[in-house]
Amino acid sequence: MKIIIMDDEQSLRYTLSEIFMFAGWDPIAYPNGREGIEGFLSHGADIILVDYHMPEIDGLETVRLLREHDQQIPILVLTVDERQEIADRFLDAGATDFALKPVKAPDLIARVQLHMRLLSMTKAVQATPKAQDEVFVTKGISKSTLSYIERYLADCPEPLTVEEISKELSLAIPTVYRYLTYLVNNDKVQSIPSYQKIGRPKNRYCWI
């Protein structure tokens, strides 16, 4: 499996490359989005990791440009910023998921494996010439990730928090929250306030 890494930090490019080589994959690292996009168009890839803050072309614009060329390839965003509004901007641009810095090898490997499985499932069920038009249900919501979350919640016997769902599904918390919000707004999932002894109530989510 070929993985493209786009990050302006040399030490992180090296670390990520070592992690992926250890997993038996073929990483190719680029110091910015411009070179990374050129590399992708020239040589292709199975999955792409994009840093948020990069020179020349930032991560958000890089994701947008990549999606102009390929609607299906998984794009994971590397970031230290966990704010939901930032995550929503990336998901709207076409990002698939996130990998928070500092990167933990087991979590990153599991996330890459998950999105390759979801991509394989998507390709297996798409038999029409218009397949690429059907990747996203709506802006920021991919059909394969949505189906993955829906199946899990439908089989779950009790309401869970965003953090619990994130851990079980190997998806980033901002990604899970975005999809849960979509499902709540479409009356498929119920949000239930769970009051704690200390602090603000925490929402739990269950399939309707």
Secondary structure, 3 states (H helix, E strand, C coil): CEEEEECCCHHHHHHHHHHHHHCCCEEEEECCHHHHHHHHHHHCCCEEEEECCCCCCCHHHHHHHHHHHCCCCCEEEEECCCCHHHHHHHHHHCCCEEEECCCCHHHHHHHHHHHHHHHHHHHHHCCCCCHHHHCEEECCEEHHHHHHHHHHHHHCCCCECHHHHHHHHCCCHHHHHHHHHHHHHCCCEEEEEECCCCCCCEEEEEEC
